[in-house]
Amino acid sequence: MVLRNDRGRQYSLAFSSLTSVNLSSTDATFTEPVQLYIGTTGDVKVDTRESTGVTLKTVPVGILPVIVTKVYKDGTSAQEIIALR
């Protein structure tokens, strides 16, 4: 299934790249926007292309329906996060 955002960009619900997000020492910044899989419930502080430093509170386990460019070490308590692209 292919989705389009309001700017006409296509997004797929199938992901070809899965990368563990390591926040043990620094923030995770992505060269290409990603969606996140959250493995353990908690807060997630992120940047998007249009917003900076937004904290999403008590994010449940599963795919976060937000396209992000950065995940902050400080302000993120969720764990086992996977970047999906």
Secondary structure as GFF3:
##gff-version 3
##sequence-region A 1 85
A	DSSP	beta_strand	2	4	.	.	.	ID=ss1
A	DSSP	beta_strand	10	12	.	.	.	ID=ss2
A	DSSP	beta_strand	18	20	.	.	.	ID=ss3
A	DSSP	beta_strand	28	40	.	.	.	ID=ss4
A	DSSP	beta_strand	42	47	.	.	.	ID=ss5
A	DSSP	beta_strand	54	59	.	.	.	ID=ss6
A	DSSP	beta_strand	62	71	.	.	.	ID=ss7
A	DSSP	beta_strand	79	84	.	.	.	ID=ss8
###
